[in-house]
Amino acid sequence: MSGVQHHLLLCATPTKALCGDPAIGAASWNRLKQLVRELGLEEPDRPQGVVLRTKADCLRVCTGGPVLLIWPEGITYGGVTPERIERIVHQHVIGGAPIEDWIVRRTPFSRALAPD
């Protein structure tokens, strides 16, 4: 196993109206799970590393949701729909090219916080 390539955290169960429509969050989560499986991104022997996915209740970006946070880049996408999930996975996760128009926040990973 070559480690983790990306960890995708989707705020799919918003608790505030500003966070987005829960139905869109649920549909986006279902599409993300399906896509990661279909593309074999969670296979432990994947040379590029596995892609983890987590459904989160809150990512503390309480506007423009559902939101998707991608680590280690620390890029948060807003207005995430099942259609956007598809493009984000193909273009950003697999292709390495973030979709600038959909980014609502950048929170770079600090190596200082990483364990030795």
N, CA, C and O atoms as CSV, one atom per row, in Angstrom:
chain,resi,resn,atom,element,x,y,z
A,1,MET,N,N,0.846,-1.180,0.000
A,1,MET,CA,C,0.000,0.000,0.000
A,1,MET,C,C,0.886,1.236,0.000
A,1,MET,O,O,1.874,1.304,0.732
A,2,SER,N,N,0.528,2.207,-0.821
A,2,SER,CA,C,1.370,3.387,-0.933
A,2,SER,C,C,0.838,4.590,-0.163
A,2,SER,O,O,1.294,5.708,-0.404
A,3,GLY,N,N,-0.087,4.406,0.733
A,3,GLY,CA,C,-0.563,5.505,1.563
A,3,GLY,C,C,-1.844,6.132,1.052
A,3,GLY,O,O,-2.558,5.567,0.224
A,4,VAL,N,N,-2.109,7.312,1.569
A,4,VAL,CA,C,-3.332,8.033,1.223
A,4,VAL,C,C,-2.991,9.146,0.243
A,4,VAL,O,O,-2.115,9.971,0.506
A,5,GLN,N,N,-3.681,9.163,-0.873
A,5,GLN,CA,C,-3.484,10.224,-1.860
A,5,GLN,C,C,-4.307,11.451,-1.482
A,5,GLN,O,O,-3.788,12.566,-1.448
A,6,HIS,N,N,-5.587,11.241,-1.201
A,6,HIS,CA,C,-6.502,12.317,-0.831
A,6,HIS,C,C,-7.494,11.813,0.204
A,6,HIS,O,O,-7.789,10.621,0.288
A,7,HIS,N,N,-7.999,12.757,0.987
A,7,HIS,CA,C,-9.110,12.489,1.893
A,7,HIS,C,C,-10.174,13.517,1.559
A,7,HIS,O,O,-9.933,14.721,1.647
A,8,LEU,N,N,-11.364,13.037,1.172
A,8,LEU,CA,C,-12.465,13.899,0.775
A,8,LEU,C,C,-13.488,13.927,1.906
A,8,LEU,O,O,-14.044,12.893,2.277
A,9,LEU,N,N,-13.730,15.115,2.449
A,9,LEU,CA,C,-14.682,15.273,3.540
A,9,LEU,C,C,-15.854,16.104,3.024
A,9,LEU,O,O,-15.680,17.260,2.639
A,10,LEU,N,N,-17.041,15.514,3.017
A,10,LEU,CA,C,-18.225,16.181,2.493
A,10,LEU,C,C,-19.178,16.504,3.625
A,10,LEU,O,O,-19.612,15.615,4.357
A,11,CYS,N,N,-19.499,17.775,3.764
A,11,CYS,CA,C,-20.511,18.209,4.726
A,11,CYS,C,C,-21.860,17.932,4.066
A,11,CYS,O,O,-22.390,18.763,3.327
A,12,ALA,N,N,-22.401,16.756,4.346
A,12,ALA,CA,C,-23.593,16.280,3.647
A,12,ALA,C,C,-24.845,16.278,4.519
A,12,ALA,O,O,-25.929,15.932,4.050
A,13,THR,N,N,-24.700,16.661,5.778
A,13,THR,CA,C,-25.857,16.689,6.676
A,13,THR,C,C,-25.922,18.045,7.372
A,13,THR,O,O,-25.742,18.137,8.586
A,14,PRO,N,N,-26.183,19.104,6.589
A,14,PRO,CA,C,-26.170,20.444,7.167
A,14,PRO,C,C,-27.255,20.629,8.219
A,14,PRO,O,O,-28.345,20.067,8.119
A,15,THR,N,N,-26.930,21.434,9.235
A,15,THR,CA,C,-27.881,21.703,10.305
A,15,THR,C,C,-28.415,23.123,10.261
A,15,THR,O,O,-29.339,23.459,11.001
A,16,LYS,N,N,-27.850,23.956,9.411
A,16,LYS,CA,C,-28.299,25.342,9.286
A,16,LYS,C,C,-28.755,25.590,7.861
A,16,LYS,O,O,-28.238,24.981,6.925
A,17,ALA,N,N,-29.718,26.479,7.692
A,17,ALA,CA,C,-30.238,26.786,6.356
A,17,ALA,C,C,-29.137,27.296,5.427
A,17,ALA,O,O,-29.159,27.012,4.229
A,18,LEU,N,N,-28.177,28.044,5.969
A,18,LEU,CA,C,-27.092,28.585,5.156
A,18,LEU,C,C,-26.172,27.499,4.620
A,18,LEU,O,O,-25.457,27.712,3.641
A,19,CYS,N,N,-26.189,26.343,5.257
A,19,CYS,CA,C,-25.267,25.263,4.901
A,19,CYS,C,C,-25.660,24.520,3.638
A,19,CYS,O,O,-24.848,23.775,3.089
A,20,GLY,N,N,-26.862,24.699,3.174
A,20,GLY,CA,C,-27.284,24.015,1.960
A,20,GLY,C,C,-28.440,23.073,2.192
A,20,GLY,O,O,-28.856,22.836,3.326
A,21,ASP,N,N,-28.948,22.547,1.111
A,21,ASP,CA,C,-30.094,21.652,1.113
A,21,ASP,C,C,-29.655,20.242,1.502
A,21,ASP,O,O,-28.790,19.666,0.843
A,22,PRO,N,N,-30.242,19.675,2.570
A,22,PRO,CA,C,-29.860,18.322,2.994
A,22,PRO,C,C,-30.079,17.270,1.899
A,22,PRO,O,O,-29.328,16.297,1.830
A,23,ALA,N,N,-31.079,17.445,1.056
A,23,ALA,CA,C,-31.331,16.481,-0.016
A,23,ALA,C,C,-30.192,16.491,-1.033
A,23,ALA,O,O,-29.798,15.440,-1.539
A,24,ILE,N,N,-29.662,17.682,-1.332
A,24,ILE,CA,C,-28.522,17.771,-2.257
A,24,ILE,C,C,-27.283,17.171,-1.605
A,24,ILE,O,O,-26.496,16.490,-2.263
A,25,GLY,N,N,-27.114,17.426,-0.309
A,25,GLY,CA,C,-25.987,16.832,0.415
A,25,GLY,C,C,-26.034,15.318,0.381
A,25,GLY,O,O,-25.012,14.670,0.155
A,26,ALA,N,N,-27.204,14.749,0.603
A,26,ALA,CA,C,-27.346,13.290,0.589
A,26,ALA,C,C,-27.077,12.729,-0.808
A,26,ALA,O,O,-26.400,11.712,-0.952
A,27,ALA,N,N,-27.605,13.391,-1.828
A,27,ALA,CA,C,-27.381,12.929,-3.210
A,27,ALA,C,C,-25.904,13.043,-3.581
A,27,ALA,O,O,-25.366,12.176,-4.269
A,28,SER,N,N,-25.251,14.113,-3.127
A,28,SER,CA,C,-23.824,14.300,-3.408
A,28,SER,C,C,-23.004,13.212,-2.719
A,28,SER,O,O,-22.067,12.671,-3.306
A,29,TRP,N,N,-23.357,12.893,-1.476
A,29,TRP,CA,C,-22.657,11.838,-0.741
A,29,TRP,C,C,-22.812,10.496,-1.450
A,29,TRP,O,O,-21.841,9.757,-1.611
A,30,ASN,N,N,-24.028,10.187,-1.871
A,30,ASN,CA,C,-24.263,8.918,-2.565
A,30,ASN,C,C,-23.457,8.837,-3.859
A,30,ASN,O,O,-22.914,7.782,-4.188
A,31,ARG,N,N,-23.378,9.945,-4.593
A,31,ARG,CA,C,-22.610,9.953,-5.841
A,31,ARG,C,C,-21.116,9.808,-5.555
A,31,ARG,O,O,-20.410,9.106,-6.279
A,32,LEU,N,N,-20.630,10.476,-4.495
A,32,LEU,CA,C,-19.218,10.370,-4.139
A,32,LEU,C,C,-18.854,8.925,-3.802
A,32,LEU,O,O,-17.849,8.411,-4.293
A,33,LYS,N,N,-19.655,8.272,-2.977
A,33,LYS,CA,C,-19.396,6.866,-2.628
A,33,LYS,C,C,-19.362,5.996,-3.876
A,33,LYS,O,O,-18.455,5.183,-4.057
A,34,GLN,N,N,-20.358,6.176,-4.732
A,34,GLN,CA,C,-20.463,5.375,-5.952
A,34,GLN,C,C,-19.257,5.591,-6.865
A,34,GLN,O,O,-18.681,4.636,-7.385
A,35,LEU,N,N,-18.886,6.846,-7.050
A,35,LEU,CA,C,-17.798,7.191,-7.956
A,35,LEU,C,C,-16.452,6.662,-7.458
A,35,LEU,O,O,-15.672,6.120,-8.241
A,36,VAL,N,N,-16.180,6.815,-6.174
A,36,VAL,CA,C,-14.922,6.331,-5.604
A,36,VAL,C,C,-14.810,4.816,-5.790
A,36,VAL,O,O,-13.740,4.296,-6.105
A,37,ARG,N,N,-15.926,4.121,-5.592
A,37,ARG,CA,C,-15.921,2.659,-5.785
A,37,ARG,C,C,-15.746,2.297,-7.260
A,37,ARG,O,O,-14.911,1.463,-7.608
A,38,GLU,N,N,-16.551,2.942,-8.131
A,38,GLU,CA,C,-16.498,2.642,-9.569
A,38,GLU,C,C,-15.101,2.832,-10.149
A,38,GLU,O,O,-14.655,2.043,-10.982
A,39,LEU,N,N,-14.417,3.876,-9.705
A,39,LEU,CA,C,-13.096,4.199,-10.242
A,39,LEU,C,C,-11.964,3.454,-9.542
A,39,LEU,O,O,-10.800,3.607,-9.911
A,40,GLY,N,N,-12.300,2.647,-8.533
A,40,GLY,CA,C,-11.290,1.873,-7.816
A,40,GLY,C,C,-10.337,2.728,-6.999
A,40,GLY,O,O,-9.194,2.336,-6.768
A,41,LEU,N,N,-10.795,3.891,-6.560
A,41,LEU,CA,C,-9.918,4.820,-5.844
A,41,LEU,C,C,-9.647,4.403,-4.401
A,41,LEU,O,O,-8.728,4.923,-3.768
A,42,GLU,N,N,-10.441,3.468,-3.877
A,42,GLU,CA,C,-10.236,3.042,-2.489
A,42,GLU,C,C,-9.520,1.697,-2.388
A,42,GLU,O,O,-9.458,1.101,-1.313
A,43,GLU,N,N,-8.984,1.225,-3.508
A,43,GLU,CA,C,-8.254,-0.045,-3.517
A,43,GLU,C,C,-6.905,0.116,-2.805
A,43,GLU,O,O,-6.133,1.007,-3.162
A,44,PRO,N,N,-6.606,-0.723,-1.808
A,44,PRO,CA,C,-5.376,-0.577,-1.025
A,44,PRO,C,C,-4.085,-0.718,-1.826
A,44,PRO,O,O,-3.048,-0.198,-1.414
A,45,ASP,N,N,-4.128,-1.411,-2.962
A,45,ASP,CA,C,-2.909,-1.595,-3.748
A,45,ASP,C,C,-2.783,-0.565,-4.872
A,45,ASP,O,O,-1.961,-0.733,-5.773
A,46,ARG,N,N,-3.576,0.479,-4.829
A,46,ARG,CA,C,-3.524,1.528,-5.843
A,46,ARG,C,C,-2.175,2.250,-5.761
A,46,ARG,O,O,-1.842,2.785,-4.704
A,47,PRO,N,N,-1.393,2.281,-6.841
A,47,PRO,CA,C,-0.042,2.863,-6.800
A,47,PRO,C,C,-0.007,4.328,-6.352
A,47,PRO,O,O,0.942,4.742,-5.686
A,48,GLN,N,N,-1.015,5.109,-6.705
A,48,GLN,CA,C,-1.038,6.527,-6.338
A,48,GLN,C,C,-1.483,6.741,-4.888
A,48,GLN,O,O,-1.386,7.854,-4.373
A,49,GLY,N,N,-1.961,5.703,-4.239
A,49,GLY,CA,C,-2.490,5.810,-2.886
A,49,GLY,C,C,-4.009,5.807,-2.919
A,49,GLY,O,O,-4.627,6.101,-3.943
A,50,VAL,N,N,-4.588,5.473,-1.796
A,50,VAL,CA,C,-6.045,5.391,-1.726
A,50,VAL,C,C,-6.657,6.777,-1.576
A,50,VAL,O,O,-6.005,7.732,-1.155
A,51,VAL,N,N,-7.931,6.850,-1.937
A,51,VAL,CA,C,-8.717,8.057,-1.725
A,51,VAL,C,C,-9.752,7.708,-0.659
A,51,VAL,O,O,-10.616,6.855,-0.865
A,52,LEU,N,N,-9.648,8.384,0.482
A,52,LEU,CA,C,-10.592,8.179,1.573
A,52,LEU,C,C,-11.743,9.154,1.417
A,52,LEU,O,O,-11.584,10.216,0.816
A,53,ARG,N,N,-12.902,8.800,1.956
A,53,ARG,CA,C,-14.054,9.690,1.925
A,53,ARG,C,C,-14.746,9.638,3.280
A,53,ARG,O,O,-14.861,8.575,3.890
A,54,THR,N,N,-15.202,10.789,3.742
A,54,THR,CA,C,-15.870,10.880,5.027
A,54,THR,C,C,-17.045,11.835,4.910
A,54,THR,O,O,-16.929,12.924,4.347
A,55,LYS,N,N,-18.188,11.405,5.458
A,55,LYS,CA,C,-19.347,12.297,5.536
A,55,LYS,C,C,-19.251,13.035,6.863
A,55,LYS,O,O,-19.168,12.417,7.924
A,56,ALA,N,N,-19.265,14.353,6.793
A,56,ALA,CA,C,-19.121,15.179,7.992
A,56,ALA,C,C,-20.420,15.923,8.273
A,56,ALA,O,O,-21.175,16.253,7.358
A,57,ASP,N,N,-20.667,16.181,9.552
A,57,ASP,CA,C,-21.830,16.978,9.922
A,57,ASP,C,C,-21.546,18.461,9.787
A,57,ASP,O,O,-22.450,19.240,9.486
A,58,CYS,N,N,-20.299,18.862,10.004
A,58,CYS,CA,C,-19.977,20.287,9.924
A,58,CYS,C,C,-18.486,20.462,9.643
A,58,CYS,O,O,-17.639,19.872,10.313
A,59,LEU,N,N,-18.188,21.276,8.650
A,59,LEU,CA,C,-16.797,21.612,8.338
A,59,LEU,C,C,-16.512,23.080,8.660
A,59,LEU,O,O,-15.454,23.606,8.315
A,60,ARG,N,N,-17.456,23.726,9.317
A,60,ARG,CA,C,-17.328,25.113,9.783
A,60,ARG,C,C,-17.192,26.113,8.635
A,60,ARG,O,O,-16.574,27.168,8.784
A,61,VAL,N,N,-17.774,25.768,7.502
A,61,VAL,CA,C,-17.910,26.688,6.373
A,61,VAL,C,C,-19.419,26.793,6.182
A,61,VAL,O,O,-20.003,26.066,5.377
A,62,CYS,N,N,-20.032,27.683,6.912
A,62,CYS,CA,C,-21.493,27.688,7.025
A,62,CYS,C,C,-22.177,28.550,5.964
A,62,CYS,O,O,-23.095,29.311,6.267
A,63,THR,N,N,-21.732,28.425,4.751
A,63,THR,CA,C,-22.382,29.110,3.645
A,63,THR,C,C,-22.021,28.398,2.348
A,63,THR,O,O,-20.945,27.812,2.236
A,64,GLY,N,N,-22.908,28.449,1.384
A,64,GLY,CA,C,-22.602,27.902,0.068
A,64,GLY,C,C,-22.488,26.397,0.000
A,64,GLY,O,O,-21.826,25.865,-0.891
A,65,GLY,N,N,-23.127,25.699,0.931
A,65,GLY,CA,C,-23.005,24.258,0.966
A,65,GLY,C,C,-23.956,23.559,0.030
A,65,GLY,O,O,-24.781,24.193,-0.628
A,66,PRO,N,N,-23.841,22.273,-0.026
A,66,PRO,CA,C,-22.867,21.427,0.639
A,66,PRO,C,C,-21.431,21.769,0.218
A,66,PRO,O,O,-21.178,22.224,-0.897
A,67,VAL,N,N,-20.507,21.532,1.150
A,67,VAL,CA,C,-19.102,21.809,0.872
A,67,VAL,C,C,-18.292,20.521,0.934
A,67,VAL,O,O,-18.624,19.582,1.658
A,68,LEU,N,N,-17.219,20.511,0.153
A,68,LEU,CA,C,-16.315,19.355,0.078
A,68,LEU,C,C,-14.905,19.850,0.338
A,68,LEU,O,O,-14.405,20.720,-0.375
A,69,LEU,N,N,-14.258,19.297,1.363
A,69,LEU,CA,C,-12.883,19.634,1.712
A,69,LEU,C,C,-11.972,18.521,1.220
A,69,LEU,O,O,-12.211,17.344,1.487
A,70,ILE,N,N,-10.925,18.905,0.497
A,70,ILE,CA,C,-9.977,17.932,-0.030
A,70,ILE,C,C,-8.616,18.154,0.615
A,70,ILE,O,O,-8.002,19.211,0.471
A,71,TRP,N,N,-8.153,17.112,1.344
A,71,TRP,CA,C,-6.835,17.103,1.952
A,71,TRP,C,C,-5.923,16.228,1.121
A,71,TRP,O,O,-6.406,15.244,0.562
A,72,PRO,N,N,-4.669,16.509,1.004
A,72,PRO,CA,C,-3.909,17.432,1.831
A,72,PRO,C,C,-3.878,18.864,1.318
A,72,PRO,O,O,-3.295,19.727,1.973
A,73,GLU,N,N,-4.484,19.145,0.172
A,73,GLU,CA,C,-4.413,20.502,-0.371
A,73,GLU,C,C,-5.133,21.541,0.489
A,73,GLU,O,O,-4.779,22.720,0.460
A,74,GLY,N,N,-6.142,21.111,1.255
A,74,GLY,CA,C,-6.907,22.049,2.068
A,74,GLY,C,C,-7.833,22.912,1.235
A,74,GLY,O,O,-8.117,24.054,1.599
A,75,ILE,N,N,-8.303,22.381,0.129
A,75,ILE,CA,C,-9.197,23.123,-0.763
A,75,ILE,C,C,-10.636,22.736,-0.441
A,75,ILE,O,O,-10.976,21.556,-0.366
A,76,THR,N,N,-11.480,23.762,-0.252
A,76,THR,CA,C,-12.894,23.550,0.013
A,76,THR,C,C,-13.707,24.057,-1.164
A,76,THR,O,O,-13.598,25.214,-1.572
A,77,TYR,N,N,-14.522,23.164,-1.697
A,77,TYR,CA,C,-15.440,23.508,-2.776
A,77,TYR,C,C,-16.815,23.778,-2.197
A,77,TYR,O,O,-17.238,23.110,-1.254
A,78,GLY,N,N,-17.520,24.762,-2.762
A,78,GLY,CA,C,-18.879,25.066,-2.335
A,78,GLY,C,C,-19.884,24.677,-3.399
A,78,GLY,O,O,-19.532,24.413,-4.549
A,79,GLY,N,N,-21.158,24.647,-2.987
A,79,GLY,CA,C,-22.235,24.326,-3.915
A,79,GLY,C,C,-22.092,22.967,-4.553
A,79,GLY,O,O,-22.389,22.794,-5.735
A,80,VAL,N,N,-21.631,21.987,-3.764
A,80,VAL,CA,C,-21.321,20.673,-4.304
A,80,VAL,C,C,-22.614,19.894,-4.573
A,80,VAL,O,O,-23.422,19.657,-3.675
A,81,THR,N,N,-22.774,19.511,-5.822
A,81,THR,CA,C,-23.901,18.699,-6.281
A,81,THR,C,C,-23.348,17.371,-6.790
A,81,THR,O,O,-22.134,17.230,-6.936
A,82,PRO,N,N,-24.212,16.401,-7.062
A,82,PRO,CA,C,-23.701,15.154,-7.643
A,82,PRO,C,C,-22.936,15.386,-8.944
A,82,PRO,O,O,-21.946,14.702,-9.203
A,83,GLU,N,N,-23.375,16.332,-9.759
A,83,GLU,CA,C,-22.689,16.638,-11.013
A,83,GLU,C,C,-21.309,17.246,-10.752
A,83,GLU,O,O,-20.336,16.910,-11.427
A,84,ARG,N,N,-21.238,18.129,-9.781
A,84,ARG,CA,C,-19.947,18.732,-9.444
A,84,ARG,C,C,-18.992,17.703,-8.855
A,84,ARG,O,O,-17.794,17.729,-9.135
A,85,ILE,N,N,-19.526,16.795,-8.039
A,85,ILE,CA,C,-18.695,15.724,-7.470
A,85,ILE,C,C,-17.973,14.988,-8.597
A,85,ILE,O,O,-16.774,14.722,-8.516
A,86,GLU,N,N,-18.710,14.673,-9.626
A,86,GLU,CA,C,-18.143,13.938,-10.767
A,86,GLU,C,C,-16.948,14.694,-11.348
A,86,GLU,O,O,-15.881,14.116,-11.559
A,87,ARG,N,N,-17.132,15.972,-11.600
A,87,ARG,CA,C,-16.048,16.763,-12.203
A,87,ARG,C,C,-14.886,16.958,-11.235
A,87,ARG,O,O,-13.725,16.899,-11.639
A,88,ILE,N,N,-15.191,17.189,-9.966
A,88,ILE,CA,C,-14.128,17.382,-8.965
A,88,ILE,C,C,-13.257,16.126,-8.865
A,88,ILE,O,O,-12.030,16.218,-8.836
A,89,VAL,N,N,-13.889,14.968,-8.814
A,89,VAL,CA,C,-13.121,13.716,-8.699
A,89,VAL,C,C,-12.248,13.519,-9.936
A,89,VAL,O,O,-11.063,13.207,-9.820
A,90,HIS,N,N,-12.827,13.701,-11.105
A,90,HIS,CA,C,-12.048,13.475,-12.332
A,90,HIS,C,C,-10.959,14.532,-12.537
A,90,HIS,O,O,-9.808,14.198,-12.820
A,91,GLN,N,N,-11.328,15.801,-12.393
A,91,GLN,CA,C,-10.390,16.873,-12.719
A,91,GLN,C,C,-9.388,17.151,-11.603
A,91,GLN,O,O,-8.203,17.341,-11.875
A,92,HIS,N,N,-9.846,17.179,-10.354
A,92,HIS,CA,C,-8.953,17.530,-9.239
A,92,HIS,C,C,-8.287,16.294,-8.631
A,92,HIS,O,O,-7.060,16.207,-8.587
A,93,VAL,N,N,-9.091,15.344,-8.166
A,93,VAL,CA,C,-8.531,14.195,-7.447
A,93,VAL,C,C,-7.667,13.333,-8.364
A,93,VAL,O,O,-6.548,12.970,-8.002
A,94,ILE,N,N,-8.175,13.007,-9.539
A,94,ILE,CA,C,-7.414,12.162,-10.462
A,94,ILE,C,C,-6.454,12.993,-11.305
A,94,ILE,O,O,-5.292,12.624,-11.475
A,95,GLY,N,N,-6.941,14.114,-11.832
A,95,GLY,CA,C,-6.137,14.920,-12.749
A,95,GLY,C,C,-5.203,15.925,-12.108
A,95,GLY,O,O,-4.287,16.423,-12.762
A,96,GLY,N,N,-5.421,16.232,-10.828
A,96,GLY,CA,C,-4.528,17.154,-10.132
A,96,GLY,C,C,-4.764,18.626,-10.415
A,96,GLY,O,O,-3.933,19.461,-10.059
A,97,ALA,N,N,-5.898,18.967,-11.057
A,97,ALA,CA,C,-6.181,20.363,-11.410
A,97,ALA,C,C,-7.429,20.844,-10.678
A,97,ALA,O,O,-8.546,20.508,-11.071
A,98,PRO,N,N,-7.246,21.635,-9.609
A,98,PRO,CA,C,-8.411,22.179,-8.896
A,98,PRO,C,C,-9.286,23.033,-9.824
A,98,PRO,O,O,-8.807,23.609,-10.801
A,99,ILE,N,N,-10.561,23.097,-9.494
A,99,ILE,CA,C,-11.528,23.874,-10.267
A,99,ILE,C,C,-11.710,25.211,-9.543
A,99,ILE,O,O,-12.516,25.325,-8.619
A,100,GLU,N,N,-10.961,26.203,-9.971
A,100,GLU,CA,C,-10.871,27.487,-9.276
A,100,GLU,C,C,-12.226,28.161,-9.045
A,100,GLU,O,O,-12.446,28.744,-7.983
A,101,ASP,N,N,-13.118,28.090,-10.003
A,101,ASP,CA,C,-14.408,28.786,-9.892
A,101,ASP,C,C,-15.279,28.271,-8.754
A,101,ASP,O,O,-16.164,28.993,-8.294
A,102,TRP,N,N,-15.058,27.052,-8.289
A,102,TRP,CA,C,-15.897,26.469,-7.250
A,102,TRP,C,C,-15.249,26.506,-5.864
A,102,TRP,O,O,-15.878,26.111,-4.882
A,103,ILE,N,N,-14.013,26.970,-5.771
A,103,ILE,CA,C,-13.300,26.988,-4.487
A,103,ILE,C,C,-13.810,28.149,-3.634
A,103,ILE,O,O,-13.864,29.293,-4.084
A,104,VAL,N,N,-14.187,27.825,-2.378
A,104,VAL,CA,C,-14.663,28.851,-1.446
A,104,VAL,C,C,-13.665,29.134,-0.328
A,104,VAL,O,O,-13.769,30.150,0.359
A,105,ARG,N,N,-12.699,28.236,-0.147
A,105,ARG,CA,C,-11.706,28.444,0.915
A,105,ARG,C,C,-10.489,27.580,0.643
A,105,ARG,O,O,-10.585,26.482,0.096
A,106,ARG,N,N,-9.336,28.112,1.046
A,106,ARG,CA,C,-8.079,27.350,1.011
A,106,ARG,C,C,-7.508,27.338,2.416
A,106,ARG,O,O,-7.305,28.389,3.024
A,107,THR,N,N,-7.255,26.162,2.918
A,107,THR,CA,C,-6.670,25.987,4.244
A,107,THR,C,C,-5.516,25.013,4.087
A,107,THR,O,O,-5.685,23.814,4.311
A,108,PRO,N,N,-4.339,25.513,3.704
A,108,PRO,CA,C,-3.209,24.612,3.432
A,108,PRO,C,C,-2.817,23.802,4.659
A,108,PRO,O,O,-2.875,24.287,5.789
A,109,PHE,N,N,-2.422,22.577,4.419
A,109,PHE,CA,C,-1.934,21.683,5.457
A,109,PHE,C,C,-0.593,22.182,5.944
A,109,PHE,O,O,0.287,22.482,5.137
A,110,SER,N,N,-0.426,22.275,7.229
A,110,SER,CA,C,0.828,22.738,7.797
A,110,SER,C,C,1.694,21.541,8.170
A,110,SER,O,O,1.293,20.714,8.989
A,111,ARG,N,N,2.862,21.448,7.581
A,111,ARG,CA,C,3.793,20.366,7.906
A,111,ARG,C,C,4.219,20.426,9.376
A,111,ARG,O,O,4.609,19.414,9.958
A,112,ALA,N,N,4.141,21.618,9.968
A,112,ALA,CA,C,4.528,21.770,11.367
A,112,ALA,C,C,3.607,20.969,12.278
A,112,ALA,O,O,4.007,20.578,13.375
A,113,LEU,N,N,2.369,20.720,11.831
A,113,LEU,CA,C,1.415,19.981,12.640
A,113,LEU,C,C,1.469,18.478,12.381
A,113,LEU,O,O,0.852,17.700,13.109
A,114,ALA,N,N,2.189,18.073,11.367
A,114,ALA,CA,C,2.267,16.656,11.003
A,114,ALA,C,C,3.158,15.910,11.990
A,114,ALA,O,O,4.182,16.435,12.426
A,115,PRO,N,N,2.769,14.688,12.341
A,115,PRO,CA,C,3.611,13.887,13.234
A,115,PRO,C,C,4.923,13.495,12.548
A,115,PRO,O,O,4.975,13.353,11.326
A,116,ASP,N,N,5.958,13.327,13.330
A,116,ASP,CA,C,7.255,12.915,12.776
A,116,ASP,C,C,7.265,11.468,12.391
A,116,ASP,O,O,8.280,10.964,11.910
